[in-house]
Amino acid sequence: MSDPDHGRLKHLKEVLSRLHHNPVVAILGARQVGKTTLARQVSAAWKGPVHRFDLEDPRDAARLVDPMLALEGLTGLVVLDEVQRVPGLFAPLRVLADRPGRPATFLVLGSAGPALIQQSAESLAGRIAFHPLRGFSSDEVSPASRLWLRGGFPRSFLATDDHESLRWRDDFVRTFLERDLPGLGVNVPAETMRRFWTMLAHYHGQTWNGSELGRALGVAHTTVRRHLDTLSDALVVDVLPPWFENVGKRLVKSPRVYLADSGLLHALLGLRTQEDLERHPKVGASWEGFVIGELISHLGVDRKDCWFWRTQAGAELDLLIVRGSERRGFEIKRTSTPKTTRSMRSALDDLRLDSLDVVHAGPHTFPLAERIRAVAFDRVREDVEPF
């Protein structure tokens, strides 16, 4: 197994670089994904004084009742953990970030997504840089089969065996629903959200159908959409938007939904071992979501640049990445003998792709047609060039 601490050096270097150029840097990621550990590594590498506030600790929260009074006299690096619990901090941080000479630099850690980003961006526009942190990726640890089964949460991946890993994930789900979501101001009963999250596990990789899920839960489609937004904001569900433009075809305009971590997906599906996973009807969808996450991590792209594409006639592309004028497509096939299809050719032409890579489970990378390659998943790091 690779050394996970060595793997996280990439994140350490990026955060230190951002702190050099920005008075405020935010590390955003789900609970237990390793934000605090990364912040400790940043603190250890920081040349100068370091001050840390854990806003889940009542004593630290009490010290920040008056943020200006607590923070304006500090110099060096100031770390504020679980900053979404004190949303009133962002306005004082703007004042502190604008002081001449920058006596202090602020590293804030958050377990909430778009809502936190929007609030901090409005208060700290031009002053804050964001560093998203997910679980381990295959760039950082191995073997990939364990990473797929257990997911990327450090304690799950590093558990002594599959049983211990699953127990940690089960505990995470329970704690997340019973404590973490209420702490973010979510007032939905834990059992209701567990039922919804489990339903999403069975819909993993499918196009969002709020009416169908609403009927299954006995609530309106608008209610289940709020539940989806809640789990997306908490960074445990990914919503991949559809790409559509005037290409003269009727296109699917609902997003695809994936659980953000394959290990949590398997826990909610009750899959304990690799053998359980291989026998389950969602094995293909699970692998698809896992590979998409690995591709996005390896390519170093922002998720806002990522889409899927599907026509009403059935042509589709699992992952479309658009960066400026460059368009790259990726199709995920859990087979060792990938072949070109009419759907791939349609995507290549209709989307004007620069390239289309078919990521597969076999051992070799080889050309399939003009601008279409078969790429072995185990060789993605060597054969797929980052942006």
Backbone torsions as a table, in degrees:
resi	resn	phi	psi	omega
1	MET	NA	138.8	177.3
2	SER	-65.9	157.9	177.5
3	ASP	-79.7	111.6	-176.7
4	PRO	-65.7	-30.8	178.4
5	ASP	-64.6	-38.8	176.6
6	HIS	-65.3	-39.5	-179.5
7	GLY	-61.8	-34.3	-178.0
8	ARG	-78.7	-2.4	177.7
9	LEU	-60.0	-31.9	177.8
10	LYS	-59.1	-45.2	179.0
11	HIS	-67.1	-39.8	179.4
12	LEU	-59.6	-46.4	-179.5
13	LYS	-64.5	-40.4	-179.0
14	GLU	-66.6	-41.5	-180.0
15	VAL	-66.5	-43.2	178.4
16	LEU	-61.3	-39.5	177.8
17	SER	-63.8	-43.6	179.5
18	ARG	-64.4	-38.3	178.5
19	LEU	-64.9	-29.9	178.7
20	HIS	-67.6	-32.7	-174.2
21	HIS	-101.8	-14.5	-174.5
22	ASN	-131.2	139.7	179.4
23	PRO	-71.1	-21.2	178.8
24	VAL	-134.8	131.2	175.0
25	VAL	-127.6	134.5	179.4
26	ALA	-113.8	125.2	169.8
27	ILE	-96.6	117.7	-177.2
28	LEU	-114.7	130.8	178.3
29	GLY	-171.0	166.0	-180.0
30	ALA	-64.8	164.0	175.6
31	ARG	-57.9	142.2	174.2
32	GLN	66.6	17.8	-176.8
33	VAL	-88.4	-8.6	176.7
34	GLY	115.4	14.6	-178.5
35	LYS	-64.0	-45.0	-177.8
36	THR	-65.6	-40.7	177.6
37	THR	-61.7	-43.7	178.0
38	LEU	-63.3	-40.4	179.0
39	ALA	-63.4	-35.7	177.2
40	ARG	-66.5	-38.0	177.5
41	GLN	-66.3	-39.5	176.2
42	VAL	-62.6	-44.2	-179.7
43	SER	-61.4	-40.8	-179.5
44	ALA	-66.3	-31.5	-179.4
45	ALA	-86.4	-11.6	-176.5
46	TRP	-72.4	133.0	178.8
47	LYS	-94.2	97.5	-178.6
48	GLY	139.1	-178.8	-178.3
49	PRO	-66.2	149.5	178.2
50	VAL	-131.2	134.3	177.6
51	HIS	-125.2	134.9	-175.4
52	ARG	-126.5	135.4	175.2
53	PHE	-124.7	124.1	173.9
54	ASP	-102.0	108.0	-172.2
55	LEU	-76.5	-1.0	168.9
56	GLU	-87.5	-12.7	176.6
57	ASP	-86.2	118.7	-177.5
58	PRO	-55.6	-31.2	-179.4
59	ARG	-68.7	-43.7	178.0
60	ASP	-68.6	-38.5	177.8
61	ALA	-61.8	-38.6	179.3
62	ALA	-66.3	-34.3	178.7
63	ARG	-65.5	-23.7	-176.2
64	LEU	-103.2	19.1	175.1
65	VAL	-58.3	-39.5	171.8
66	ASP	-113.3	91.0	-172.9
67	PRO	-59.0	-41.0	-179.1
68	MET	-61.2	-45.1	-179.4
69	LEU	-62.8	-38.8	-176.3
70	ALA	-76.5	-31.9	-168.7
71	LEU	-106.0	-24.1	-170.2
72	GLU	-68.7	-20.4	179.3
73	GLY	-91.4	-1.7	-176.8
74	LEU	-87.7	146.3	176.4
75	THR	-124.8	163.4	179.3
76	GLY	88.2	-139.9	-178.5
77	LEU	-100.6	128.8	177.3
78	VAL	-115.9	118.6	-178.4
79	VAL	-103.8	126.1	179.7
80	LEU	-120.0	106.5	-174.6
81	ASP	-93.3	138.8	-178.2
82	GLU	59.6	51.7	-172.1
83	VAL	-67.4	-20.8	179.9
84	GLN	-64.9	-15.0	179.4
85	ARG	-75.9	-16.8	178.4
86	VAL	-129.4	75.3	-175.1
87	PRO	-62.0	-21.0	179.0
88	GLY	-70.7	-2.4	-179.1
89	LEU	-73.0	-25.3	-169.9
90	PHE	-67.4	-38.3	179.0
91	ALA	-64.0	-46.9	174.9
92	PRO	-62.0	-34.9	179.0
93	LEU	-62.0	-33.1	178.0
94	ARG	-62.6	-44.0	179.6
95	VAL	-64.0	-44.5	-177.3
96	LEU	-68.5	-33.4	-179.8
97	ALA	-70.4	-23.4	-175.8
98	ASP	-90.9	1.4	-178.8
99	ARG	-67.0	141.0	179.0
100	PRO	-63.3	143.1	178.0
101	GLY	80.4	-7.1	-178.8
102	ARG	41.9	72.2	179.6
103	PRO	-62.8	-25.9	179.8
104	ALA	-136.5	147.3	173.8
105	THR	-117.5	139.5	-171.2
106	PHE	-113.6	128.8	173.8
107	LEU	-113.0	113.1	-177.7
108	VAL	-111.2	140.4	-179.1
109	LEU	-115.7	131.7	-177.5
110	GLY	-135.7	142.0	178.4
111	SER	-106.5	22.4	176.5
112	ALA	-129.4	152.5	-172.0
113	GLY	-98.3	-113.3	-169.7
114	PRO	-54.3	-39.0	-179.1
115	ALA	-62.1	-44.3	178.4
116	LEU	-65.8	-42.8	-179.7
117	ILE	-60.5	-44.8	-177.9
118	GLN	-62.7	-43.9	-178.2
119	GLN	-65.4	-46.3	-178.4
120	SER	-69.7	-35.4	179.2
121	ALA	-64.6	-38.1	179.5
122	GLU	-67.1	-39.7	-178.2
123	SER	-79.7	-31.1	-170.8
124	LEU	-122.0	27.6	-178.9
125	ALA	-53.9	129.7	-179.9
126	GLY	82.6	-3.4	-177.5
127	ARG	-117.9	-22.9	-172.1
128	ILE	-110.3	142.9	172.6
129	ALA	-119.1	142.8	-177.9
130	PHE	-107.7	136.9	175.0
131	HIS	-124.7	104.8	178.0
132	PRO	-73.4	138.9	178.9
133	LEU	-126.4	119.3	174.5
134	ARG	-105.8	-176.7	175.6
135	GLY	-69.5	-176.7	178.1
136	PHE	-55.9	147.8	172.5
137	SER	-120.4	171.2	-179.7
138	SER	-71.2	-11.6	170.2
139	ASP	-70.2	-19.7	-172.1
140	GLU	-109.9	-34.9	-175.3
141	VAL	-137.8	164.7	174.9
142	SER	-148.1	163.2	2.0
143	PRO	-80.3	156.8	-178.9
144	ALA	-65.2	-30.1	-179.8
145	SER	-63.6	-39.6	176.7
146	ARG	-68.0	-40.0	179.9
147	LEU	-62.3	-42.0	177.9
148	TRP	-62.3	-47.7	-177.2
149	LEU	-67.5	-47.9	-171.9
150	ARG	-91.2	-18.5	-175.9
151	GLY	82.6	179.6	-170.6
152	GLY	-98.6	-2.3	175.9
153	PHE	-61.2	128.5	-172.7
154	PRO	-53.4	-45.5	-176.8
155	ARG	-69.2	-29.4	176.9
156	SER	-72.6	-48.5	-178.3
157	PHE	-63.9	-39.8	-173.2
158	LEU	-88.5	3.2	-179.9
159	ALA	-59.2	155.7	-174.2
160	THR	-66.4	-28.9	178.0
161	ASP	-156.0	174.7	-176.8
162	ASP	-63.5	-35.0	179.8
163	HIS	-63.5	-46.5	179.6
164	GLU	-65.1	-37.3	178.0
165	SER	-62.6	-46.7	-179.5
166	LEU	-64.2	-38.0	178.2
167	ARG	-62.5	-39.9	178.1
168	TRP	-63.5	-42.9	-179.2
169	ARG	-66.7	-39.1	175.7
170	ASP	-61.0	-42.1	178.0
171	ASP	-65.4	-38.3	178.4
172	PHE	-61.1	-47.0	-179.0
173	VAL	-59.3	-46.5	-178.8
174	ARG	-63.1	-47.5	-179.5
175	THR	-65.0	-39.4	179.4
176	PHE	-60.0	-44.4	-176.8
177	LEU	-75.1	-38.0	-173.3
178	GLU	-87.7	-25.2	-176.3
179	ARG	-123.1	-47.7	-171.8
180	ASP	-69.7	-46.8	179.7
181	LEU	-62.6	-46.0	174.6
182	PRO	-58.3	-33.9	177.9
183	GLY	-66.5	-21.1	176.1
184	LEU	-92.5	7.0	177.8
185	GLY	87.5	15.3	179.1
186	VAL	-86.9	124.3	-174.6
187	ASN	-106.3	18.1	177.9
188	VAL	-80.8	133.9	178.0
189	PRO	-54.6	142.1	-175.9
190	ALA	-59.0	-39.6	-177.9
191	GLU	-67.7	-35.8	176.4
192	THR	-63.3	-44.8	-179.5
193	MET	-69.3	-33.3	175.6
194	ARG	-63.4	-43.7	178.1
195	ARG	-60.7	-44.0	-179.6
196	PHE	-64.9	-45.2	-179.0
197	TRP	-62.6	-39.3	177.6
198	THR	-66.3	-39.7	175.0
199	MET	-60.3	-42.7	178.1
200	LEU	-60.4	-34.9	177.8
201	ALA	-60.3	-38.3	179.0
202	HIS	-75.9	-19.9	177.2
203	TYR	-98.2	4.5	-176.2
204	HIS	-50.3	125.8	178.6
205	GLY	86.2	1.6	-179.6
206	GLN	-102.0	164.8	176.9
207	THR	-72.4	137.5	-177.1
208	TRP	-60.3	129.9	176.2
209	ASN	-133.2	86.8	-175.4
210	GLY	-63.6	-34.2	-179.1
211	SER	-65.2	-42.8	-179.7
212	GLU	-66.0	-44.2	178.7
213	LEU	-67.3	-36.8	178.2
214	GLY	-62.6	-43.0	177.9
215	ARG	-62.4	-39.3	-179.4
216	ALA	-65.5	-34.2	179.3
217	LEU	-90.5	-12.4	-178.5
218	GLY	76.1	31.8	179.7
219	VAL	-135.2	171.7	-179.8
220	ALA	-71.2	154.8	178.6
221	HIS	-62.9	-28.1	177.5
222	THR	-68.3	-31.9	178.8
223	THR	-68.8	-45.1	179.8
224	VAL	-68.2	-28.9	175.9
225	ARG	-66.1	-37.8	175.5
226	ARG	-64.4	-39.4	176.8
227	HIS	-61.4	-42.0	178.6
228	LEU	-61.9	-45.2	179.7
229	ASP	-62.4	-36.4	178.7
230	THR	-61.3	-48.8	-179.3
231	LEU	-69.8	-31.3	174.9
232	SER	-67.5	-44.5	178.1
233	ASP	-62.0	-30.3	178.8
234	ALA	-86.0	2.9	170.9
235	LEU	68.9	27.0	175.8
236	VAL	-109.3	-5.4	176.4
237	VAL	-131.9	138.3	176.1
238	ASP	-106.9	133.8	176.8
239	VAL	-112.7	110.1	-177.7
240	LEU	-93.7	113.8	-173.6
241	PRO	-75.2	156.4	177.5
242	PRO	-81.1	144.9	173.8
243	TRP	-92.7	127.8	173.1
244	PHE	-146.5	139.5	176.1
245	GLU	-151.5	175.6	-174.6
246	ASN	-76.8	84.4	178.6
247	VAL	-110.4	11.2	175.5
248	GLY	76.2	17.7	178.8
249	LYS	-131.4	151.8	175.4
250	ARG	-76.9	124.8	-173.1
251	LEU	-116.2	151.1	171.7
252	VAL	-71.6	130.0	-176.2
253	LYS	-118.5	15.3	172.9
254	SER	-100.2	147.2	-177.4
255	PRO	-74.7	164.3	168.5
256	ARG	-97.0	148.0	-175.9
257	VAL	-120.0	131.1	177.2
258	TYR	-130.8	141.6	166.9
259	LEU	-70.1	135.4	-170.2
260	ALA	-68.7	-23.5	-177.2
261	ASP	-126.5	125.9	-177.2
262	SER	-64.2	-31.7	179.4
263	GLY	-65.6	-41.1	176.5
264	LEU	-66.8	-38.0	175.3
265	LEU	-55.8	-48.9	-177.0
266	HIS	-67.9	-34.7	177.0
267	ALA	-64.2	-44.3	-179.5
268	LEU	-68.7	-25.2	176.2
269	LEU	-87.8	-3.7	179.3
270	GLY	74.3	28.8	-177.6
271	LEU	-96.6	116.6	-173.3
272	ARG	-93.4	-35.3	-171.8
273	THR	-129.8	169.8	175.8
274	GLN	-61.4	-35.7	178.2
275	GLU	-64.4	-42.6	176.1
276	ASP	-58.3	-43.3	-178.1
277	LEU	-64.2	-45.5	-176.9
278	GLU	-63.0	-26.3	-177.7
279	ARG	-91.3	-7.9	-172.3
280	HIS	-85.8	143.7	180.0
281	PRO	-62.9	-18.5	179.0
282	LYS	-91.4	10.5	-175.9
283	VAL	-60.5	-40.4	-179.6
284	GLY	-66.1	-43.9	178.9
285	ALA	-65.7	-38.4	177.8
286	SER	-61.2	-46.5	-179.0
287	TRP	-65.1	-38.7	178.5
288	GLU	-58.8	-50.0	179.9
289	GLY	-62.8	-39.7	178.7
290	PHE	-62.4	-46.2	-177.8
291	VAL	-67.5	-39.2	177.5
292	ILE	-59.3	-44.7	177.8
293	GLY	-61.9	-40.5	179.0
294	GLU	-65.4	-40.4	178.7
295	LEU	-62.8	-47.1	-178.9
296	ILE	-60.8	-41.9	178.6
297	SER	-64.1	-47.2	-177.8
298	HIS	-65.9	-39.8	-176.6
299	LEU	-74.3	-16.9	177.4
300	GLY	69.5	35.9	-178.6
301	VAL	-105.6	156.0	174.7
302	ASP	-79.0	143.4	-178.4
303	ARG	-64.7	-19.0	176.8
304	LYS	-69.2	-14.1	178.0
305	ASP	-94.9	6.1	-173.2
306	CYS	-111.9	138.4	-175.3
307	TRP	-145.1	169.0	162.2
308	PHE	-122.7	166.7	-176.0
309	TRP	-139.9	134.0	177.5
310	ARG	-153.2	135.0	175.5
311	THR	-96.0	160.8	177.3
312	GLN	-63.3	-22.4	178.9
313	ALA	-80.1	-9.6	175.3
314	GLY	110.1	-9.6	174.4
315	ALA	-67.6	138.8	-176.8
316	GLU	-153.3	163.5	175.3
317	LEU	-139.7	127.6	-174.2
318	ASP	-67.4	-38.2	-177.0
319	LEU	-145.4	123.4	174.2
320	LEU	-117.8	127.2	177.6
321	ILE	-116.9	123.4	-178.6
322	VAL	-117.2	115.9	176.8
323	ARG	-127.7	104.3	-176.8
324	GLY	63.0	-124.2	179.9
325	SER	-90.7	-4.0	-176.8
326	GLU	-91.4	132.7	178.4
327	ARG	-128.3	121.2	179.2
328	ARG	-124.1	135.5	-178.7
329	GLY	-112.5	149.9	179.0
330	PHE	-138.3	129.5	175.5
331	GLU	-116.0	136.7	-175.4
332	ILE	-108.1	122.1	-179.1
333	LYS	-130.1	118.2	178.9
334	ARG	-86.8	70.1	179.6
335	THR	-146.4	159.8	176.0
336	SER	-99.8	0.1	-179.4
337	THR	-131.1	68.2	-178.5
338	PRO	-69.3	149.3	178.6
339	LYS	-136.5	157.3	174.7
340	THR	-71.4	151.1	179.1
341	THR	-132.4	164.6	175.5
342	ARG	-59.8	-36.7	179.2
343	SER	-61.4	-42.1	178.5
344	MET	-63.0	-44.4	-179.4
345	ARG	-64.8	-37.1	177.3
346	SER	-63.5	-44.7	178.5
347	ALA	-63.1	-42.5	-178.6
348	LEU	-59.6	-43.6	-176.9
349	ASP	-80.6	-49.9	-174.7
350	ASP	-65.4	-35.7	-177.9
351	LEU	-92.9	-4.0	-179.5
352	ARG	54.8	52.2	-176.6
353	LEU	-73.5	141.2	171.0
354	ASP	-72.7	-32.7	179.2
355	SER	-159.2	158.5	175.0
356	LEU	-136.7	117.0	178.6
357	ASP	-104.9	127.7	176.5
358	VAL	-98.7	102.1	-177.2
359	VAL	-82.9	123.8	-172.0
360	HIS	-131.3	174.8	-174.1
361	ALA	-92.6	0.3	179.5
362	GLY	-78.5	-178.2	-173.5
363	PRO	-93.4	-8.3	-169.4
364	HIS	-123.5	152.7	171.2
365	THR	-107.6	132.3	-177.4
366	PHE	-159.3	156.3	179.8
367	PRO	-73.2	144.1	175.5
368	LEU	-108.1	-37.4	-179.8
369	ALA	-166.3	178.1	178.3
370	GLU	-59.4	124.1	179.6
371	ARG	69.1	9.6	178.0
372	ILE	-124.5	126.8	177.8
373	ARG	-123.3	151.7	163.5
374	ALA	-95.1	124.8	-177.5
375	VAL	-119.7	122.1	176.4
376	ALA	-66.3	133.1	-179.4
377	PHE	-56.4	-40.7	-178.5
378	ASP	-66.4	-10.8	-179.4
379	ARG	-114.4	12.9	-179.0
380	VAL	-57.8	-42.3	-177.5
381	ARG	-64.2	-31.7	-179.7
382	GLU	-88.0	-32.6	-167.4
383	ASP	-106.1	-12.1	179.6
384	VAL	-111.8	116.1	-175.4
385	GLU	-77.6	128.4	175.2
386	PRO	-63.0	161.4	177.8
387	PHE	-69.6	NA	NA
